[in-house]
Amino acid sequence: MHHATNHPWDRLILSCLLIFSISCSQVRLIQEYDEVTDRQITSMQEKFARFFVKMRKQAGMPEGNYAKYESFYDDVRTQLNVLEVRNRAIPRTDITNDIISSLEKEVDLLENLHRMGFTTYDEVIPVKYAMESSFAAMLKFQLALKSRIK
């Protein structure tokens, strides 16, 4: 019967191997920075900023009717879907996916309000602020992820 030796060198070697393996595998609790996501969010924020500038002038006018903006909503929904699928493929993107989900709900709300018809720009402002908060949160998060690279 062979007994395992309890030699101090065995424990030292085992300890060194354990420390080495821990130091080689950095534990990441959140996603890595993704430049594509960062660019897409910035692009979408710009589209919505442009939309809100137009609505300031067009709310309550024929130019601001929902029918004239259906392709806008299709475009941003497509962009959000692409972003959502991309981030599902990247490990540990819970924070990003939560913000994308908020943006999708805010787009739903904005589109439903638009479909009913904006009579004044004031009707748009609460959704505008909510969307700006979501975009700001996403951009802050992306900047924090990016700063970890340096």
MIRO-857383 format. One record per residue (C-alpha): residue number from 1; residue in three letters; x, y, z. Coordinates in pm, 1 decimal. Example, Ala and Ser with C-alpha at 12.3 -4.5 7.8 and 13.67 -1.06 7.14 Angstrom:
residues 2
<atom><guse>1</guse><guke>ALA</guke><x>1230.0</x><y>-450.0</y><z>780.0</z></atom>
<atom><guse>2</guse><guke>SER</guke><x>1367.0</x><y>-106.0</y><z>714.0</z></atom>
This chain:
residues 150
<atom><guse>1</guse><guke>MET</guke><x>0.0</x><y>0.0</y><z>0.0</z></atom>
<atom><guse>2</guse><guke>HIS</guke><x>143.3</x><y>331.6</y><z>-105.9</z></atom>
<atom><guse>3</guse><guke>HIS</guke><x>97.5</x><y>627.3</y><z>125.8</z></atom>
<atom><guse>4</guse><guke>ALA</guke><x>104.4</x><y>976.9</y><z>-13.2</z></atom>
<atom><guse>5</guse><guke>THR</guke><x>402.1</x><y>1161.4</y><z>119.0</z></atom>
<atom><guse>6</guse><guke>ASN</guke><x>332.8</x><y>1477.6</y><z>299.0</z></atom>
<atom><guse>7</guse><guke>HIS</guke><x>662.7</x><y>1633.6</y><z>211.4</z></atom>
<atom><guse>8</guse><guke>PRO</guke><x>691.0</x><y>2016.2</y><z>244.9</z></atom>
<atom><guse>9</guse><guke>TRP</guke><x>812.4</x><y>2035.5</y><z>-116.5</z></atom>
<atom><guse>10</guse><guke>ASP</guke><x>489.8</x><y>1876.2</y><z>-238.7</z></atom>
<atom><guse>11</guse><guke>ARG</guke><x>282.5</x><y>2142.7</y><z>-66.9</z></atom>
<atom><guse>12</guse><guke>LEU</guke><x>510.6</x><y>2419.6</y><z>-194.8</z></atom>
<atom><guse>13</guse><guke>ILE</guke><x>485.9</x><y>2294.2</y><z>-554.1</z></atom>
<atom><guse>14</guse><guke>LEU</guke><x>108.2</x><y>2257.9</y><z>-523.9</z></atom>
<atom><guse>15</guse><guke>SER</guke><x>80.6</x><y>2609.9</y><z>-378.8</z></atom>
<atom><guse>16</guse><guke>CYS</guke><x>295.7</x><y>2754.7</y><z>-658.0</z></atom>
<atom><guse>17</guse><guke>LEU</guke><x>85.6</x><y>2579.7</y><z>-922.6</z></atom>
<atom><guse>18</guse><guke>LEU</guke><x>-234.6</x><y>2706.8</y><z>-763.6</z></atom>
<atom><guse>19</guse><guke>ILE</guke><x>-108.4</x><y>3065.8</y><z>-746.3</z></atom>
<atom><guse>20</guse><guke>PHE</guke><x>16.4</x><y>3042.9</y><z>-1106.0</z></atom>
<atom><guse>21</guse><guke>SER</guke><x>-316.4</x><y>2912.2</y><z>-1235.4</z></atom>
<atom><guse>22</guse><guke>ILE</guke><x>-512.8</x><y>3182.8</y><z>-1050.9</z></atom>
<atom><guse>23</guse><guke>SER</guke><x>-286.9</x><y>3459.5</y><z>-1178.7</z></atom>
<atom><guse>24</guse><guke>CYS</guke><x>-310.0</x><y>3331.7</y><z>-1537.1</z></atom>
<atom><guse>25</guse><guke>SER</guke><x>-687.3</x><y>3324.4</y><z>-1543.4</z></atom>
<atom><guse>26</guse><guke>GLN</guke><x>-817.3</x><y>3669.1</y><z>-1466.2</z></atom>
<atom><guse>27</guse><guke>VAL</guke><x>-1172.0</x><y>3653.1</y><z>-1345.2</z></atom>
<atom><guse>28</guse><guke>ARG</guke><x>-1396.3</x><y>3888.5</y><z>-1541.1</z></atom>
<atom><guse>29</guse><guke>LEU</guke><x>-1732.1</x><y>3961.8</y><z>-1385.8</z></atom>
<atom><guse>30</guse><guke>ILE</guke><x>-1836.6</x><y>4202.7</y><z>-1658.9</z></atom>
<atom><guse>31</guse><guke>GLN</guke><x>-1788.4</x><y>4209.1</y><z>-2031.6</z></atom>
<atom><guse>32</guse><guke>GLU</guke><x>-1487.7</x><y>4336.2</y><z>-2216.6</z></atom>
<atom><guse>33</guse><guke>TYR</guke><x>-1507.9</x><y>4667.3</y><z>-2403.9</z></atom>
<atom><guse>34</guse><guke>ASP</guke><x>-1667.7</x><y>4623.6</y><z>-2746.0</z></atom>
<atom><guse>35</guse><guke>GLU</guke><x>-1594.3</x><y>4900.0</y><z>-2996.4</z></atom>
<atom><guse>36</guse><guke>VAL</guke><x>-1880.9</x><y>4795.4</y><z>-3226.6</z></atom>
<atom><guse>37</guse><guke>THR</guke><x>-2135.1</x><y>4826.6</y><z>-2943.8</z></atom>
<atom><guse>38</guse><guke>ASP</guke><x>-1989.3</x><y>5164.3</y><z>-2848.8</z></atom>
<atom><guse>39</guse><guke>ARG</guke><x>-2016.8</x><y>5292.5</y><z>-3208.3</z></atom>
<atom><guse>40</guse><guke>GLN</guke><x>-2369.7</x><y>5154.8</y><z>-3252.6</z></atom>
<atom><guse>41</guse><guke>ILE</guke><x>-2494.1</x><y>5318.3</y><z>-2932.7</z></atom>
<atom><guse>42</guse><guke>THR</guke><x>-2338.9</x><y>5651.4</y><z>-3032.3</z></atom>
<atom><guse>43</guse><guke>SER</guke><x>-2496.8</x><y>5623.1</y><z>-3378.3</z></atom>
<atom><guse>44</guse><guke>MET</guke><x>-2840.4</x><y>5546.4</y><z>-3231.3</z></atom>
<atom><guse>45</guse><guke>GLN</guke><x>-2815.5</x><y>5829.2</y><z>-2979.7</z></atom>
<atom><guse>46</guse><guke>GLU</guke><x>-2737.4</x><y>6064.6</y><z>-3267.9</z></atom>
<atom><guse>47</guse><guke>LYS</guke><x>-3043.4</x><y>5940.7</y><z>-3464.2</z></atom>
<atom><guse>48</guse><guke>PHE</guke><x>-3270.4</x><y>6003.1</y><z>-3167.7</z></atom>
<atom><guse>49</guse><guke>ALA</guke><x>-3116.2</x><y>6344.3</y><z>-3100.4</z></atom>
<atom><guse>50</guse><guke>ARG</guke><x>-3194.6</x><y>6434.8</y><z>-3463.3</z></atom>
<atom><guse>51</guse><guke>PHE</guke><x>-3548.5</x><y>6294.5</y><z>-3422.5</z></atom>
<atom><guse>52</guse><guke>PHE</guke><x>-3615.1</x><y>6506.6</y><z>-3113.1</z></atom>
<atom><guse>53</guse><guke>VAL</guke><x>-3481.4</x><y>6821.2</y><z>-3284.0</z></atom>
<atom><guse>54</guse><guke>LYS</guke><x>-3722.9</x><y>6758.6</y><z>-3572.8</z></atom>
<atom><guse>55</guse><guke>MET</guke><x>-4013.6</x><y>6690.4</y><z>-3335.0</z></atom>
<atom><guse>56</guse><guke>ARG</guke><x>-3949.8</x><y>7024.0</y><z>-3162.9</z></atom>
<atom><guse>57</guse><guke>LYS</guke><x>-4039.4</x><y>7187.2</y><z>-3497.4</z></atom>
<atom><guse>58</guse><guke>GLN</guke><x>-4290.6</x><y>6934.0</y><z>-3632.0</z></atom>
<atom><guse>59</guse><guke>ALA</guke><x>-4504.9</x><y>6822.3</y><z>-3334.7</z></atom>
<atom><guse>60</guse><guke>GLY</guke><x>-4868.2</x><y>6889.1</y><z>-3418.6</z></atom>
<atom><guse>61</guse><guke>MET</guke><x>-4787.9</x><y>6951.6</y><z>-3784.6</z></atom>
<atom><guse>62</guse><guke>PRO</guke><x>-4842.0</x><y>6720.7</y><z>-4085.2</z></atom>
<atom><guse>63</guse><guke>GLU</guke><x>-4461.9</x><y>6683.2</y><z>-4130.2</z></atom>
<atom><guse>64</guse><guke>GLY</guke><x>-4442.4</x><y>6523.6</y><z>-3786.9</z></atom>
<atom><guse>65</guse><guke>ASN</guke><x>-4707.7</x><y>6258.7</y><z>-3848.8</z></atom>
<atom><guse>66</guse><guke>TYR</guke><x>-4624.7</x><y>5901.9</y><z>-3753.6</z></atom>
<atom><guse>67</guse><guke>ALA</guke><x>-4660.4</x><y>5777.9</y><z>-4112.1</z></atom>
<atom><guse>68</guse><guke>LYS</guke><x>-4363.6</x><y>5992.5</y><z>-4215.0</z></atom>
<atom><guse>69</guse><guke>TYR</guke><x>-4149.8</x><y>5829.2</y><z>-3943.3</z></atom>
<atom><guse>70</guse><guke>GLU</guke><x>-4239.0</x><y>5460.5</y><z>-3978.5</z></atom>
<atom><guse>71</guse><guke>SER</guke><x>-3909.5</x><y>5386.4</y><z>-4156.1</z></atom>
<atom><guse>72</guse><guke>PHE</guke><x>-3723.7</x><y>5563.9</y><z>-3873.1</z></atom>
<atom><guse>73</guse><guke>TYR</guke><x>-3878.5</x><y>5327.7</y><z>-3617.5</z></atom>
<atom><guse>74</guse><guke>ASP</guke><x>-3805.9</x><y>5024.5</y><z>-3837.2</z></atom>
<atom><guse>75</guse><guke>ASP</guke><x>-3445.2</x><y>5137.7</y><z>-3870.0</z></atom>
<atom><guse>76</guse><guke>VAL</guke><x>-3383.4</x><y>5191.9</y><z>-3497.5</z></atom>
<atom><guse>77</guse><guke>ARG</guke><x>-3561.3</x><y>4868.0</y><z>-3403.3</z></atom>
<atom><guse>78</guse><guke>THR</guke><x>-3339.6</x><y>4681.2</y><z>-3648.2</z></atom>
<atom><guse>79</guse><guke>GLN</guke><x>-3031.2</x><y>4847.7</y><z>-3504.3</z></atom>
<atom><guse>80</guse><guke>LEU</guke><x>-3139.3</x><y>4763.3</y><z>-3147.9</z></atom>
<atom><guse>81</guse><guke>ASN</guke><x>-3204.9</x><y>4402.3</y><z>-3246.1</z></atom>
<atom><guse>82</guse><guke>VAL</guke><x>-2860.8</x><y>4368.9</y><z>-3408.2</z></atom>
<atom><guse>83</guse><guke>LEU</guke><x>-2704.7</x><y>4517.9</y><z>-3096.2</z></atom>
<atom><guse>84</guse><guke>GLU</guke><x>-2902.7</x><y>4284.9</y><z>-2869.1</z></atom>
<atom><guse>85</guse><guke>VAL</guke><x>-2805.3</x><y>3971.8</y><z>-3064.6</z></atom>
<atom><guse>86</guse><guke>ARG</guke><x>-2439.9</x><y>4082.3</y><z>-3080.0</z></atom>
<atom><guse>87</guse><guke>ASN</guke><x>-2428.9</x><y>4134.1</y><z>-2703.9</z></atom>
<atom><guse>88</guse><guke>ARG</guke><x>-2594.2</x><y>3799.9</y><z>-2633.7</z></atom>
<atom><guse>89</guse><guke>ALA</guke><x>-2297.8</x><y>3643.2</y><z>-2814.7</z></atom>
<atom><guse>90</guse><guke>ILE</guke><x>-2048.3</x><y>3825.2</y><z>-2590.5</z></atom>
<atom><guse>91</guse><guke>PRO</guke><x>-1994.8</x><y>3680.2</y><z>-2241.7</z></atom>
<atom><guse>92</guse><guke>ARG</guke><x>-2111.3</x><y>3867.4</y><z>-1931.1</z></atom>
<atom><guse>93</guse><guke>THR</guke><x>-2317.2</x><y>4140.7</y><z>-2099.5</z></atom>
<atom><guse>94</guse><guke>ASP</guke><x>-2600.7</x><y>4154.6</y><z>-1845.7</z></atom>
<atom><guse>95</guse><guke>ILE</guke><x>-2558.8</x><y>4527.9</y><z>-1782.9</z></atom>
<atom><guse>96</guse><guke>THR</guke><x>-2551.7</x><y>4610.3</y><z>-2154.3</z></atom>
<atom><guse>97</guse><guke>ASN</guke><x>-2850.6</x><y>4386.1</y><z>-2225.5</z></atom>
<atom><guse>98</guse><guke>ASP</guke><x>-3051.0</x><y>4549.1</y><z>-1945.1</z></atom>
<atom><guse>99</guse><guke>ILE</guke><x>-2989.1</x><y>4893.2</y><z>-2096.5</z></atom>
<atom><guse>100</guse><guke>ILE</guke><x>-3076.1</x><y>4767.7</y><z>-2446.4</z></atom>
<atom><guse>101</guse><guke>SER</guke><x>-3399.8</x><y>4625.8</y><z>-2304.1</z></atom>
<atom><guse>102</guse><guke>SER</guke><x>-3480.6</x><y>4965.4</y><z>-2148.1</z></atom>
<atom><guse>103</guse><guke>LEU</guke><x>-3415.5</x><y>5137.0</y><z>-2480.5</z></atom>
<atom><guse>104</guse><guke>GLU</guke><x>-3647.0</x><y>4891.6</y><z>-2659.0</z></atom>
<atom><guse>105</guse><guke>LYS</guke><x>-3926.7</x><y>4972.0</y><z>-2411.4</z></atom>
<atom><guse>106</guse><guke>GLU</guke><x>-3865.0</x><y>5344.1</y><z>-2451.8</z></atom>
<atom><guse>107</guse><guke>VAL</guke><x>-3880.4</x><y>5312.1</y><z>-2831.7</z></atom>
<atom><guse>108</guse><guke>ASP</guke><x>-4210.7</x><y>5122.1</y><z>-2792.1</z></atom>
<atom><guse>109</guse><guke>LEU</guke><x>-4347.8</x><y>5401.8</y><z>-2576.0</z></atom>
<atom><guse>110</guse><guke>LEU</guke><x>-4226.6</x><y>5674.3</y><z>-2811.5</z></atom>
<atom><guse>111</guse><guke>GLU</guke><x>-4370.0</x><y>5496.4</y><z>-3114.5</z></atom>
<atom><guse>112</guse><guke>ASN</guke><x>-4707.1</x><y>5441.2</y><z>-2945.2</z></atom>
<atom><guse>113</guse><guke>LEU</guke><x>-4725.3</x><y>5807.4</y><z>-2845.8</z></atom>
<atom><guse>114</guse><guke>HIS</guke><x>-4624.6</x><y>5910.7</y><z>-3197.0</z></atom>
<atom><guse>115</guse><guke>ARG</guke><x>-4885.0</x><y>5681.2</y><z>-3348.7</z></atom>
<atom><guse>116</guse><guke>MET</guke><x>-5152.1</x><y>5855.0</y><z>-3136.2</z></atom>
<atom><guse>117</guse><guke>GLY</guke><x>-5012.9</x><y>6187.2</y><z>-3257.7</z></atom>
<atom><guse>118</guse><guke>PHE</guke><x>-4802.5</x><y>6449.8</y><z>-3083.4</z></atom>
<atom><guse>119</guse><guke>THR</guke><x>-4994.5</x><y>6773.0</y><z>-3053.2</z></atom>
<atom><guse>120</guse><guke>THR</guke><x>-4711.2</x><y>6954.8</y><z>-2873.9</z></atom>
<atom><guse>121</guse><guke>TYR</guke><x>-4342.3</x><y>6894.5</y><z>-2818.5</z></atom>
<atom><guse>122</guse><guke>ASP</guke><x>-4404.0</x><y>6878.2</y><z>-2441.3</z></atom>
<atom><guse>123</guse><guke>GLU</guke><x>-4562.2</x><y>6533.8</y><z>-2492.0</z></atom>
<atom><guse>124</guse><guke>VAL</guke><x>-4227.6</x><y>6404.9</y><z>-2622.6</z></atom>
<atom><guse>125</guse><guke>ILE</guke><x>-4008.1</x><y>6541.0</y><z>-2343.3</z></atom>
<atom><guse>126</guse><guke>PRO</guke><x>-4057.8</x><y>6265.4</y><z>-2077.9</z></atom>
<atom><guse>127</guse><guke>VAL</guke><x>-3963.4</x><y>5990.8</y><z>-2325.5</z></atom>
<atom><guse>128</guse><guke>LYS</guke><x>-3675.2</x><y>6202.5</y><z>-2455.0</z></atom>
<atom><guse>129</guse><guke>TYR</guke><x>-3532.7</x><y>6232.9</y><z>-2101.8</z></atom>
<atom><guse>130</guse><guke>ALA</guke><x>-3575.8</x><y>5860.7</y><z>-2035.0</z></atom>
<atom><guse>131</guse><guke>MET</guke><x>-3398.1</x><y>5771.9</y><z>-2358.8</z></atom>
<atom><guse>132</guse><guke>GLU</guke><x>-3118.2</x><y>6020.1</y><z>-2293.5</z></atom>
<atom><guse>133</guse><guke>SER</guke><x>-3068.0</x><y>5863.5</y><z>-1949.6</z></atom>
<atom><guse>134</guse><guke>SER</guke><x>-3046.3</x><y>5516.0</y><z>-2103.0</z></atom>
<atom><guse>135</guse><guke>PHE</guke><x>-2801.6</x><y>5630.6</y><z>-2371.0</z></atom>
<atom><guse>136</guse><guke>ALA</guke><x>-2592.6</x><y>5815.5</y><z>-2110.6</z></atom>
<atom><guse>137</guse><guke>ALA</guke><x>-2582.0</x><y>5503.9</y><z>-1889.1</z></atom>
<atom><guse>138</guse><guke>MET</guke><x>-2473.6</x><y>5288.8</y><z>-2182.8</z></atom>
<atom><guse>139</guse><guke>LEU</guke><x>-2208.7</x><y>5536.5</y><z>-2295.2</z></atom>
<atom><guse>140</guse><guke>LYS</guke><x>-2072.2</x><y>5575.2</y><z>-1939.2</z></atom>
<atom><guse>141</guse><guke>PHE</guke><x>-2052.6</x><y>5198.4</y><z>-1910.1</z></atom>
<atom><guse>142</guse><guke>GLN</guke><x>-1873.4</x><y>5167.5</y><z>-2244.5</z></atom>
<atom><guse>143</guse><guke>LEU</guke><x>-1626.6</x><y>5440.7</y><z>-2142.9</z></atom>
<atom><guse>144</guse><guke>ALA</guke><x>-1560.3</x><y>5260.1</y><z>-1813.8</z></atom>
<atom><guse>145</guse><guke>LEU</guke><x>-1498.0</x><y>4935.1</y><z>-2001.0</z></atom>
<atom><guse>146</guse><guke>LYS</guke><x>-1270.3</x><y>5115.5</y><z>-2245.6</z></atom>
<atom><guse>147</guse><guke>SER</guke><x>-1067.6</x><y>5274.3</y><z>-1963.9</z></atom>
<atom><guse>148</guse><guke>ARG</guke><x>-993.6</x><y>4924.8</y><z>-1825.1</z></atom>
<atom><guse>149</guse><guke>ILE</guke><x>-797.7</x><y>4849.0</y><z>-2142.7</z></atom>
<atom><guse>150</guse><guke>LYS</guke><x>-535.8</x><y>5117.5</y><z>-2081.7</z></atom>
